Amino acid sequence: MQDKDKTGDITAEELGLVMKQLGLHPSDSELQDLISEIDINNDGVINFEEFKSLMSTTVKETDTEQELLNAFRVFDQDGSGTISTEELRNVLRSLGESLTDAELDEMVQMADKNGDGHIDYAEFAQIM
């Protein structure tokens, strides 16, 4: 899952790859429709904020256990069953988003309901 050309924006092609990793299989016309719907500034691509909004809406609309699990696995890069701050950082960087350590720690802390320093599947599903 990445911003291949490192522009900080996601093209229809890049969006399609990300959605396939999440277990979704949109057609080319559906991808263009999605970009048109979510592309607030009408520049033909989606930035990170637009992407978050799209994925949140898409996952909620198709809220099946398998799709949530697939999304979780994208973030759980080492397959440990939890998402660490480092894994979150890696995924966000691949999307062209650079956050400070404090911002990442705050994101994990907000989602980490049991206080173990990681986001498990139940916590992930709750925030999605």
LINJO-V142778 format. One record per residue. N is the residue number from 1. RES is the residue in one letter. D_LAST is the distance of its C-alpha to the last C-alpha in Angstrom with 2 decimals. Layout:
n | res | d_last
N | RES | D_LAST
N | RES | D_LAST
//
This chain:
n | res | d_last
1 | M | 17.95
2 | Q | 20.09
3 | D | 21.82
4 | K | 25.05
5 | D | 27.45
6 | K | 25.98
7 | T | 26.12
8 | G | 22.73
9 | D | 22.05
10 | I | 20.65
11 | T | 23.08
12 | A | 22.61
13 | E | 23.73
14 | E | 21.28
15 | L | 18.36
16 | G | 19.67
17 | L | 19.81
18 | V | 16.23
19 | M | 15.02
20 | K | 17.53
21 | Q | 16.18
22 | L | 12.81
23 | G | 15.03
24 | L | 15.45
25 | H | 19.11
26 | P | 19.90
27 | S | 23.61
28 | D | 25.18
29 | S | 25.63
30 | E | 22.01
31 | L | 21.06
32 | Q | 23.66
33 | D | 22.45
34 | L | 18.86
35 | I | 20.43
36 | S | 22.75
37 | E | 20.12
38 | I | 17.93
39 | D | 20.93
40 | I | 21.64
41 | N | 24.72
42 | N | 26.07
43 | D | 26.95
44 | G | 25.96
45 | V | 23.20
46 | I | 19.78
47 | N | 19.31
48 | F | 16.40
49 | E | 15.26
50 | E | 15.65
51 | F | 13.75
52 | K | 10.58
53 | S | 11.00
54 | L | 11.79
55 | M | 9.03
56 | S | 6.35
57 | T | 8.98
58 | T | 9.95
59 | V | 7.07
60 | K | 6.87
61 | E | 10.63
62 | T | 11.09
63 | D | 8.90
64 | T | 11.36
65 | E | 11.48
66 | Q | 13.23
67 | E | 11.00
68 | L | 8.03
69 | L | 11.01
70 | N | 12.39
71 | A | 9.59
72 | F | 9.82
73 | R | 13.54
74 | V | 13.65
75 | F | 12.73
76 | D | 14.80
77 | Q | 17.95
78 | D | 20.50
79 | G | 19.16
80 | S | 19.48
81 | G | 16.44
82 | T | 15.01
83 | I | 13.89
84 | S | 16.69
85 | T | 17.21
86 | E | 19.44
87 | E | 17.03
88 | L | 14.53
89 | R | 17.72
90 | N | 18.84
91 | V | 15.87
92 | L | 15.88
93 | R | 19.67
94 | S | 19.63
95 | L | 17.96
96 | G | 20.78
97 | E | 19.03
98 | S | 21.09
99 | L | 20.00
100 | T | 22.35
101 | D | 22.15
102 | A | 21.75
103 | E | 18.75
104 | L | 17.06
105 | D | 18.17
106 | E | 16.77
107 | M | 13.23
108 | V | 13.54
109 | Q | 15.33
110 | M | 12.81
111 | A | 10.13
112 | D | 13.13
113 | K | 13.98
114 | N | 16.93
115 | G | 18.47
116 | D | 19.31
117 | G | 18.36
118 | H | 15.73
119 | I | 12.09
120 | D | 12.40
121 | Y | 10.41
122 | A | 10.00
123 | E | 8.81
124 | F | 6.29
125 | A | 5.13
126 | Q | 5.54
127 | I | 3.80
128 | M | 0.00
//
